[in-house]
Amino acid sequence: MKKYIIFLLITGSLSAQTTINRDPEISEYVNLISSDSLKAHVEKLVSFGTRQTTGSTTDKKRGIGAARNWVLSQFKNDAKNSGGRMTVELQTEDLQPDGKRITKAINLGNPTAILKGTDPSDNRVFIISGHLDSRVSDVLNIKDDAPGANDDASGVAAVLECARILSKSNFPATIVFVAFSGEEQGLYGSAMLAKRALNEKWNVVAMLNNDMIGNNEAVDIRNISNMQLRVFSEGLPFLDLDKKAKFIRAYGLENDGEPRQLARYTKEIGERYVDNLEVKLIYRNDRFLRGGDHTPFVEAGFPAVRLTDMNENFNHQHQDLRIENKIEYGDLVKFMDFEYLRKNTAVNMAVLANLSKAPSKPENVKMDVKDLTNFTNLSWEKPASGKVSGFYILLRETDQSMWQKKIFTRQNPYKLPYSKDNYFFAVQSVSENGNESIPVVPMVGR
């Protein structure tokens, strides 16, 4: 493994430290991502005309049914390379009219591939998703073409490309690849899988939802950028907030929930492996007053984030195909940037692979508060699964969004010359190849 660690001097306050720790195996996965392959996936999905959720599930050439069967066929091809570890299924549920966006009884289906981990004792689950369905201006319109090239054939293409490449991998943990249906009608497909994850007691460590990741231009403000990707993450937890609020307020942890930690991790690992891309942390669960398929997961208490374009192009989102005042509307393939889609897919790939190769997170991480001093004493227990070479202790000043310093150690407990008043801390497990777990913020102990 190639390691480059740059330490900057600390003078008075904590200065930035950059750690580049590139795993050659992960770099190879990233390099295998093809913009041509991604484009072919998007073009195929667009060829089904419309993928509106309440449309036909029996037509073999047009509609949501034909599209989901094609995705299943791609997953089945990938499964042939997995040594029997990848299983493919269509998770289904019959829905009745809801008086809103489901106007008739339908069969909802999520094409899903599960790549089982190689370690029976490792129950971690990582999920990557996009949504299969598409729409035009009228969300109930099932007749007109709704290409849905960027929204969200781009996200499904990323899922398919990651499944194609990672199906040959041998990670100890499990990866789930899924194309949700029913997103535009009310997040029905993702709610169905989140419910299953709860019922089957999945240990979901990270859920990466990709929704619109191939457009580089915001026409209305004339902004073009294929060098930035937004990651949305929940701040205060939706689940049991009333029970957790007092604790969060007491320790100032309103910015350190599990989705926010996953977003930071996504930025660090994504920028480590993908050149010419800045991952922007957006401190909202989703775009203003809107939601996506990660939402049912965060509401169920799972760490989940949304990855999306830096710029939304509303001329090419939820639009009937037409030309008005010399402006062409519609979510068409020709308006996409496939090099941008490649980079954004690579962020997903790097995060999934790094998490899957890492040990599970350290257990019972605590901060000793028996004595009031300007030192901080941390302790932890070994992770439940995976081999560790040591641990990273992370530090950041209280007004900083990203971890500023990483200290590698095999010493436990560990005494830091930094005040609990002025810094936040976390601990990561580290594999023999340098792959890091999700950081864990310490609880108070004595």
N, C-alpha and C positions, 0 to 999 in steps of 0.2 A: 504494500500500500504506500502511496505517495503521501507524505505529510509535510505541510508547510505551516508553521505556527509563527505568527508575528506578534511579539509583545511590545506594547507601547509603555513608556515610563509613566509611573503614577506620581504625580506631583500635586499634593494637596487633596485632589478629588480623583475619583476613578476615571481613567481615560479609556478610550475604546480599545478593544483587542480583537483582532481578526484571526479566526482559526479556519484554515482550509485543510480538510481531511478527506481527500477523494479516494473512494474505494474503486479500484479498477473494474470490479464486476458491475457496480452500479453505473459507472461511466459507460461501460459497454452497452448496458440496457438503454441508456439515454441515447447513445449514438445509433442504435438500431431503429429509433423512431423515424418514420419516413413521412415527409409532407405529402408525397405522392399517394402513399397508402391512406393517409387521412383524407385526402381529397376524394379518392375513390369511394371510401366509406360514405362521405357526405353526399356525393353524387348518387350513390345507390339509394340512400334513404330518401333523397329528394325525388327520385324516380317513381316512388309509390304515390305520387300526386298529392295526397293529403294523409296525414297520420292523426287526424282528429280522433280523440278517445272514444266517442260514441258512434264512430263510423263502423263500416263492415269489418267483421273478424273472419269472414269466410271467403271473400274475394281473394284469389291467389295472386293478383297483380297490383291491386290498388287498395290503399287504406291501412289502418293500424294493424289489422290481422296479418296482412302480407309482410309488413315491415317487421313485426315482432318475430314472425317465423324466419325471416332472413337473418335477424340478429341471432336467433337460436342456432341457425345453421353455422354461423361464424364461430360461435362458442363451441359447437360440437367438433368443428375442424380443429380448434385449439386444443380441445380435450384429448385428441389423438396424440398430442406431444407431451402429455402430462404424466405418463406412466400410470394412468388410472387414478390419479389424485384429483382431477377436475371432473366435477359432476355438473350437468346442465339441466335446467328445469324451467318451466314456465309457471311462475307463481301466479295463481289466479284467484279471483273472487268475483262472485256475481253481485252487481250493484243494482239497486232499485232507484227509480227517479227520486231526486232530492228536492225538487221544486226550484232548483237554481240552475246548475250547469250540467246536471245529468237528467235528460228529459225522457229517457226510456230505460228499460232494463238492459244492462250490458254485461259483458264478460270482460273484466279488467285483467290485464296480464302483464307481468314483469319478466322479461327474459333475463335469466340469472345464471351465472356460472360461479361455482364455488371451488376454489383451488385449496384443497386441504393441506395443512401444514405437515411437515415431516416428523414433528415431535409430538407424540400423543399427550405429553404432559403440558404442552403449551396451548392454552385455550384462547389466546388472543385472536381477535377478528379485526381485519381492516377492510373497509368498504370504499369502493370507487364507483361513482354513479354519474349518469346523465339522464335526461328524460327524452323518451321516444316520441311522445305526442307533439303535434303541431297545431297551429290555429291561424285564422285570418282575423279581420277586424271584428266580425261577429263570432264570439267564442262558441256559439251553437251551430255554426255553419259547417255541415259535413259534406257539402257538394263541391264547393269550389276548391281549386288547388291551393294547398297551404304548404309550400316547399319546406319551411322550417330549417333552412340550411344552417344558420348560426344558432337559432333557437328551436331545437337544441340538438340538431344533427352533429354539431361540433362537439358537444359533450359526450354523445354516444360514440362518436368516432374515437375520442380519447380513450374511452372505456375499452372499445374493441382493440385499439392498438396496444394498450397495456396488457390486455388479456392475451393477445397474439404473442407478445414477447415474453411475458412472465410465465406463461403456461409451461415453459421448459425449465423454470427455476426450481430450486429446492430450498424453500424457506421453512423454518420451523413453525411459523404461525400461518393462519388461514387468511386468504384474500377473497373477498366477494366482489364480483363484477356484475353490475346491474344496470339495465335500461328501464327506468320507471315509465309507466303509463299514467295518465290522469293528472299530470302536473297542472296543466292549464285549466282543468275542471275543478281543482281544489286539493291538490297534493295527495290524491287517493292512493297512488301506487306506493309512494314512499311511506305513507301512514301504514299501509298493509305490511311492508317489510319491517318497519320499526316495531309494530305490534308483534310480529313473529320473533324478532330479536329479543323482545322482553319475555315473551312466553317460553322461548327455548333457552333463556338465560345466556344469551351470547355475551361474551366479554368484548364488547366493541370498544377498541382503544382509539380508533380514528375513523371518521367518515368524511371523505372528500367528495363534495357534490360539485359537479361541473355543469354550469348552465350559462351558455353563451360565452365561448372562449376563443372565437375565431374572427372577431370584427375589430378593426383597428381605428375606426373613424367615428367621431361624433359630428354629424353634418351641421347641426344647429349652432354649435359653437366653433365650428371649423378647427377641431382639434384632432390630430392624427398621431397615434402612438402605438407602435408594436413592441415597445420596450418596457411596458408596465402591465402588471396583472394585479387585480384586486382580490384580496381574501377577506371575506366578511366573517366576523365571529361574535358570538354572544358575550356580553359582559356579565351582568348578573344572571344567575341560573334561573331558568323558567321553573324547573322542577323543585318543589318544596322551598321556594324562596322565603316564605314566611318563617320557616324553621331555621333557615341558614342566614337570614339577614343580620341578626344580632352578632353572630360570629364574624361575618364578613366585615361588618362595620367596625367591630372591636379591633380587628387586626389589619384593617386597611387593604383588604384583598379584593376589592371590587373590580380590579383589572387582572386578576390571576385565576379565573375559572378555567376549567379544562378546555373549552373551545378556544379561549384566548391563548392558552399554552400551545394548542395544536396550530393555531394561526402563526405564532412566533416560530414554531418548529418548521412549518411550511416555508416561511420566508428564509430561514437560515439554510435549510437543506436545498430548497429550490435554487437560491442564488449561488450555492456552492457548486452545483452541477450544471446550471444553465447559463451560458454566457449572454451578455447584452439583455438582461431582463431584471427589472426591479420588482419585487413583490411588495405591494402596498398593503399595509394592514388597515382595514376599515373597521372602526369600532362601532359596528352595528351588526345585528344578526343577519340583516339583509338590506337591500336597497330601501330607501325611505318609504315606509308604509306598505312594503311588499314582502313577499316570502318566496321560499324555494324548497326543494326536496330535502334539504338538511334540517328544516324546521321541525318535522315530526320527530327526528332523532334527538335534537336538543331538548325538545319538550318531554321526551322519554328519559332524559338524563344522560344521553350519550354525547361524547365529544364529537362535534360535527361543524364543518365550515363550508362556506360557498366560495368557489373560485369563479371569477367572471371577468369579462373584458374591462379594461380601464375606461373605455368609452362606449356608452350605449348609443346605437344608431336607431332612432325611433322611426325613421323612414323605412327601415328594413326589419321591423319587429311588430308582430301582430297587425299586419297590413294586408288588405286585399291587393292582388296584383293589378297594377294600373299605372298610367302616366297622367299626371295632372300638372299643368303649368310647367311643362318640360322637365318635371321631376319624376323619376321612376321609383315606384314604391314596391315593396315586397321583399321577403327574406330569401334572396336568390344566391346561388353559389358564386356568381360573378362578383358579389360584393364582399367576399371573404378574403382573408389573408392567411394562406396556409403555412407560411413560415412562422407566423405568429401562433397559429394553432399548434404547430410542432413544438415550439418552446413551451407553451402552456401545458401541453401533454407531458413534456419532459419533467416539469415540476411535479406532476402527479407521480410519474414513474420513480423519480428520485426519492420522494417522500415515502412511497409505498415500500420500495426496496430497502431503504435505510431503516425504517421501522421494523420491517420483517426480519432483517438480519440482526437487529439489536436484541439484547436481552429485554425482558420485561422490566418495568420501572422498579426502582428500589421500594422496599416496603417500610412502613412505620417510620417515615422521615420526621425527625423531631428537632426542635430548637430548645435548648436548655435555658430556662429563665429563672433558675433558682437564685442567681446573684445578678444584681444590676451592675454591669460593667460596659465598657466600650468594646469588648470582645463579643463574638457570637460563637456559641458551641453547637455544632450540628452532629446528629447521629442518625443511623439508619440500619435497616436489616437488608440482607441480600434479596435480590429479586426472586420471584416464584419460579421463573423459568429462564433458561439461557445461561451461557458461560460468560463471566465478566472478567475483564482484565483490570478493572478499577472503576472509578466514578468521577464524574465532573461535578464540581460545585460551581453554581452559576450565581453571579451577582449583577445587580443593576441599581442605580440610584432611583429614588422613588418617583422622580419625574420623567424617567426614561421608559420608552415603550419596548425596547429590545434588551436582552441580556448583554452586558458590556464586557464581562470577564468570565472565563472558564478556567477553573483550576483542576487539573487532573490529580487524583490521589488514590492511593490504596489504604490510606490511614482512616480509621473509623473508631471513635469519633474524631472530629476535626475542629480545631479552634482557629477562628478567623479574626484578624485585627480590624474588623469593620463593625460599626454600630448598628444595632437592630433598628434604631430610630431612622437611619439615613439610607438603608439599603434593603432591598428585597433579595431573598435567597431561594435557591432550588437545587435539587440533586438529580443527576441522571446516571443510569447504569451505562457502562461502555463495554462493548464486545472486544474480543481480541483483535478484530480488524478496525476498531475505532468507530463502530456504528453506535449511535446514541439512542437511548429510550426517550420517551416524552419526559420533560422535567416534572418533578414533584416538589411543590412548595411545602416547607415543613410546618407541622402543627406544633403547638406549644406543649412542652414537657418539662418535667422537673427531675 
